């Protein structure tokens, strides 16, 4: 029996005894912005054709006890729990309730003691998360800023190129330099299988505004051209 199957057979615990929040602060301002960016892009531009969850700092419970808390998780074919979001049964990712582990987890390295490539790697392998990404922008644990592991059978295998597509998710990672939430620098972002960057909510709004401005400019040029030809562009307009 697999770890996920075992979790699904687990009798629902007394949720009042589970620690879903521990008031621990986010590691640093960059990590907070990076986590937010990953979720922002998916919320604004990801359309896998199925419901999904993309959340930050949410505990994954696979048995009763302490959860695993990734910086970011993505799970397809699931929805936010119905009912009161403040109900403890709806505040974490309980594998026995969602019926599956997340499809991808991301850990952002902020120091050398987080266990991202040891303890956490073993934990995510144990609960059979299909993809596990370690983003290490300051090369604290490895010379590679991004490592991507894919579950093959019961074990993780590291991809030679972490930027290759994750076909079942319709996503791939990309390194991007720019400004997000008032911070300028290098970021980890998503693109689709064709390599197009998934836009943030702000970027989508700006793109829509630019399209509207271009359409207005085209209409003004057309109106001017019609007037040059002696035609009234407003003729027949109510």
C-alpha positions as CSV (number, residue, x, y, z in Angstrom):
1,X,0.0,0.0,0.0
2,X,1.4,3.4,-1.0
3,X,1.7,6.4,1.4
4,X,-1.1,8.2,-0.4
5,X,-3.4,5.2,-0.3
6,X,-2.6,4.8,3.4
7,X,-3.5,8.4,3.9
8,X,-6.8,8.0,2.1
9,X,-7.8,5.1,4.4
10,X,-7.0,7.2,7.5
11,X,-9.8,7.8,9.8
12,X,-10.6,11.5,10.1
13,X,-8.8,12.9,13.2
14,X,-9.9,15.4,15.7
15,X,-9.1,18.6,13.8
16,X,-9.0,20.7,16.9
17,X,-5.8,18.9,17.9
18,X,-4.0,19.6,14.5
19,X,-1.7,22.6,14.3
20,X,-2.5,24.3,11.0
21,X,-0.8,27.6,11.8
22,X,2.2,28.3,14.0
23,X,2.7,32.0,13.6
24,X,6.2,31.5,12.2
25,X,7.2,34.5,10.0
26,X,8.1,34.1,6.3
27,X,11.9,33.7,5.9
28,X,12.5,37.1,4.1
29,X,11.0,39.7,1.9
30,X,12.3,38.1,-1.3
31,X,10.8,34.7,-0.4
32,X,7.5,36.4,0.3
33,X,7.4,38.1,-3.0
34,X,8.6,35.0,-4.9
35,X,5.9,32.9,-3.4
36,X,3.3,35.6,-4.2
37,X,4.6,35.8,-7.8
38,X,4.1,32.1,-8.4
39,X,0.5,32.2,-7.2
40,X,-0.3,35.5,-8.9
41,X,0.7,34.2,-12.4
42,X,-1.3,31.0,-12.0
43,X,-4.4,32.9,-10.7
44,X,-4.3,35.4,-13.5
45,X,-3.2,33.3,-16.5
46,X,-3.2,29.5,-15.9
47,X,-6.0,27.6,-17.6
48,X,-5.4,23.9,-17.3
49,X,-9.0,23.1,-18.1
50,X,-9.7,21.7,-14.7
51,X,-10.0,23.2,-11.2
52,X,-6.8,23.8,-9.4
53,X,-5.3,25.1,-6.2
54,X,-2.1,27.2,-6.1
55,X,-1.3,28.3,-2.6
56,X,1.6,29.4,-0.4
57,X,2.7,28.3,3.1
58,X,-0.2,25.8,3.5
59,X,0.4,22.7,5.5
60,X,0.1,19.3,3.8
61,X,-1.3,16.6,6.2
62,X,-0.9,13.0,5.1
63,X,-1.3,11.4,8.5
64,X,-2.3,12.9,11.9
65,X,0.6,14.9,13.3
66,X,2.9,17.7,12.1
67,X,2.3,18.7,8.5
68,X,4.8,19.4,5.7
69,X,4.6,23.1,4.8
70,X,6.0,23.9,1.3
71,X,6.6,27.5,0.2
72,X,4.2,26.8,-2.7
73,X,2.0,23.9,-3.9
74,X,0.0,23.3,-7.0
75,X,-2.7,20.7,-7.2
76,X,-4.9,20.0,-10.2
77,X,-8.4,18.5,-10.3
78,X,-9.2,19.8,-6.8
79,X,-11.1,22.9,-5.6
80,X,-11.1,25.0,-2.5
81,X,-13.1,23.2,0.2
82,X,-16.7,24.2,0.5
83,X,-18.0,25.7,3.7
84,X,-16.5,28.1,6.2
85,X,-12.9,28.9,5.2
86,X,-12.1,29.5,8.9
87,X,-13.2,26.0,9.8
88,X,-10.0,24.0,10.7
89,X,-11.1,21.2,8.3
90,X,-10.8,23.7,5.4
91,X,-7.5,25.5,6.4
92,X,-4.9,23.0,5.3
93,X,-4.3,20.5,2.5
94,X,-5.5,17.2,4.0
95,X,-4.6,14.4,1.5
96,X,-7.4,12.2,2.9
97,X,-9.9,15.0,2.0
98,X,-8.5,16.1,-1.3
99,X,-7.9,12.5,-2.4
100,X,-4.4,13.0,-3.7
101,X,-1.1,14.7,-2.9
102,X,-0.3,18.0,-4.7
103,X,1.1,17.7,-8.2
104,X,4.0,20.1,-7.6
105,X,5.7,21.7,-4.6
106,X,8.3,24.4,-4.6
107,X,10.7,25.2,-1.9
108,X,12.7,28.5,-1.9
109,X,16.1,28.2,-0.2
110,X,16.8,31.1,2.2
111,X,19.5,29.4,4.4
112,X,21.5,26.2,4.7
113,X,19.5,24.6,7.4
114,X,16.0,24.2,5.8
115,X,16.6,20.6,4.6
116,X,15.2,21.3,1.1
117,X,17.5,18.7,-0.6
118,X,17.5,16.2,2.3
119,X,14.6,15.9,4.7
120,X,12.0,17.8,2.6
121,X,13.0,15.9,-0.5
122,X,12.5,12.6,1.3
123,X,9.1,13.8,2.7
124,X,7.7,14.8,-0.7
125,X,9.0,11.6,-2.2
126,X,7.3,9.6,0.6
127,X,3.9,11.2,0.0
128,X,4.4,10.8,-3.8
129,X,4.3,14.4,-5.0
130,X,5.0,14.0,-8.8
131,X,7.2,17.1,-9.1
132,X,9.4,18.8,-6.6
133,X,11.3,22.0,-7.4
134,X,14.1,23.6,-5.2
135,X,14.8,27.2,-6.1
136,X,18.1,28.4,-4.7
137,X,18.8,31.8,-6.2
138,X,21.8,32.5,-4.0
139,X,23.3,29.0,-4.6
140,X,23.4,28.2,-0.9
141,X,22.9,24.5,-1.4
142,X,24.0,23.9,-5.0
143,X,25.6,25.7,-7.9
144,X,22.3,25.2,-9.7
145,X,19.7,27.9,-9.0
146,X,16.9,25.5,-9.8
147,X,16.6,21.8,-9.4
148,X,13.5,19.8,-10.5
149,X,12.8,16.3,-9.4
150,X,10.2,14.0,-11.0
151,X,8.8,11.0,-9.3
152,X,9.6,7.8,-11.2
153,X,8.0,4.9,-9.5
154,X,8.7,5.4,-5.8
155,X,11.8,7.5,-6.2
156,X,12.7,11.0,-7.3
157,X,14.9,11.5,-10.4
158,X,16.5,14.9,-10.9
159,X,16.0,16.3,-14.4
160,X,19.1,17.3,-16.2
161,X,17.4,20.4,-17.4
162,X,14.9,21.8,-14.9
163,X,13.4,24.2,-17.4
164,X,12.0,21.4,-19.6
165,X,8.2,21.1,-19.7
166,X,6.1,19.4,-17.1
167,X,3.7,18.0,-19.6
168,X,0.9,16.8,-17.2
169,X,0.7,20.3,-15.8
170,X,1.1,22.2,-19.0
171,X,3.8,24.3,-17.4
172,X,7.5,24.9,-17.4
173,X,9.8,27.1,-15.3
174,X,11.6,30.1,-16.6
175,X,14.1,32.6,-15.0
176,X,13.0,36.2,-15.6
177,X,14.5,39.5,-14.7
178,X,12.2,42.4,-14.1
179,X,10.2,44.2,-11.4
180,X,7.5,42.6,-9.4
181,X,5.8,44.2,-6.3
182,X,8.3,47.0,-6.3
183,X,11.3,44.6,-6.2
184,X,13.6,44.4,-9.2
185,X,15.9,41.5,-9.9
186,X,15.8,37.8,-10.9
187,X,12.7,35.7,-10.4
188,X,11.3,32.2,-11.0
189,X,8.2,32.2,-13.1
190,X,6.0,30.0,-15.2
191,X,5.5,29.8,-18.9
192,X,3.3,27.5,-20.9
193,X,4.5,24.5,-23.0
194,X,5.1,26.8,-26.0
195,X,7.3,29.1,-23.9
196,X,4.9,32.0,-23.5
197,X,5.3,33.7,-20.1
198,X,2.2,33.5,-17.8
199,X,1.3,37.1,-17.0
200,X,0.5,38.4,-13.5
201,X,-2.8,40.1,-12.8
202,X,-1.2,43.5,-13.2
203,X,0.5,42.6,-16.4
204,X,-2.8,41.3,-17.9
205,X,-4.5,44.6,-17.0
206,X,-1.7,46.6,-18.6
207,X,-1.8,44.4,-21.7
208,X,-5.6,45.0,-21.9
209,X,-5.1,48.7,-21.6
210,X,-2.4,48.7,-24.3
211,X,-4.7,46.8,-26.6
212,X,-7.5,49.3,-26.0
213,X,-5.2,52.2,-26.7
214,X,-4.0,50.6,-29.9
215,X,-7.6,50.0,-31.0
216,X,-8.4,53.6,-30.3
217,X,-5.4,54.8,-32.2
218,X,-6.4,52.7,-35.2
219,X,-9.9,54.0,-35.1
220,X,-8.6,57.6,-35.0
221,X,-6.3,57.0,-38.0
222,X,-9.2,55.4,-39.9
223,X,-11.4,58.4,-39.2
224,X,-8.8,60.8,-40.3
225,X,-8.3,58.8,-43.5
226,X,-12.0,58.8,-44.3
227,X,-12.1,62.6,-43.8
228,X,-9.3,63.0,-46.3
229,X,-11.4,61.1,-48.8
230,X,-14.3,63.4,-48.1
231,X,-16.3,60.9,-46.1
232,X,-17.9,61.5,-42.7
233,X,-16.9,58.7,-40.4
234,X,-19.8,59.6,-38.1
235,X,-22.4,59.5,-40.8
236,X,-25.1,57.1,-40.0
237,X,-24.0,56.8,-36.4
238,X,-26.9,57.2,-33.9
